[in-house]
Amino acid sequence: MGTLFSFFVVIILVLIAWVGVKAANLHFLFGIIIPYIAILTFIVGIIYRVVRWSRSPVPFRIPTTCGQQKSLPWIKDSKLDNPSTTLGVIGRMALEVLLFRSLFRNAKFELREGAKLVYGSAKWLWLAGLALHWSFFVIILRHFRLFTEPVLFFVPLLESIDGFLQIGVPLLFVSGIVLLLAVTYLFLRRIFIPEVRYISLASDYFPLFLIFGIASSGILMRYFFKVPVVDVKVLTMGLISFNPDPKVLEGIGILFYIHLFLICTLFAYFPFSKLVHMAGVFLSPTRNLANNNRMKRHINPWNYPVKVHTYEAYEDEFRKFMKDAGIPVEKE
């Protein structure tokens, strides 16, 4: 049910852009107003989520530990899986953010032959996740060509690496194909694995369909239905400089507005979805804290003074009754 709902929502978004530009001639709305609203929503939403997370109290060290903690000098500790220093935390975070190390070490398990629990590798999920994120990142960097003048120095180099196969004209960028394959695998995984399908919601399928629509429309524009790239760059440069030129809006094809509207939807949806883990991973106390509990005592910083009744005071108050009842006392 969630699959069909998410699919039809993306189809409706495509139709909204199609009807709004093709029939209603709302080029200004879809080309200028909506992108500004999406970017503003993205920035404000991310700041709100980050500030809210940063205000969450973390009185104790609660890092996820997967190795030997630092203790006696002659016991070898795990500096990345159980870091006790800031440098170890930085190394752990770098491997987590750049290479998805915890996902690489993930294992799947299933019951076989009755109650026999069998563990196995789950590297395909790690590979698909890594391919999705890195290909998306490369595509975003390549699009910097449209937002800067002169073009940043690394963009041509990145394009030459991305198009190393040199298939056809224009060059086939590998990142676009990898993105489509990765998002397709992640979708099929949710469909064909019963355990994953059972826990999947519409909020899990919607970003996949949205990314698939963005990648598909981008590939169609590049290889099949040409759009005036010069006009697109004039528009994007105008948006960046807060001085957009409405004259170029009508000369850009409808496919570009569909592509742009899906991107705007993704940006506006991002802070309120699971996709915001991009920012949340840096604020996770299970990842960004050193495990130095054996070396340093951590005291709750907001403990307020509490009036206590010590045993000595208790015995002074009830010593006579305790002695009458035969209860031993420390002082006679």
Secondary structure by P-SEA (a helix, b strand, c coil): caaaaaaaaaaaaaaaaaaaccccccccccccaaaaaaaaaaaaaaaaaaaaaaaccccccccccccccccccccccccccccccaaaaaaaaaaaaacccccccbbbbbbccccbbbbbbaaaaaaaaaaaaaaaaaaaaaaccccccccccaaaaaaaaaaccccccccccaaaaaaaaaaaaaaaaacccaaaaaaccaaaaaaaaaaaaaaaaaaaaccccccaaaaaaaaaaaaaaccccccccccccaaaaaaaaaaaaaaaacccccccccccccccccccccccccccccccccccccccccaaaaaaacaaaaaaaccccccc
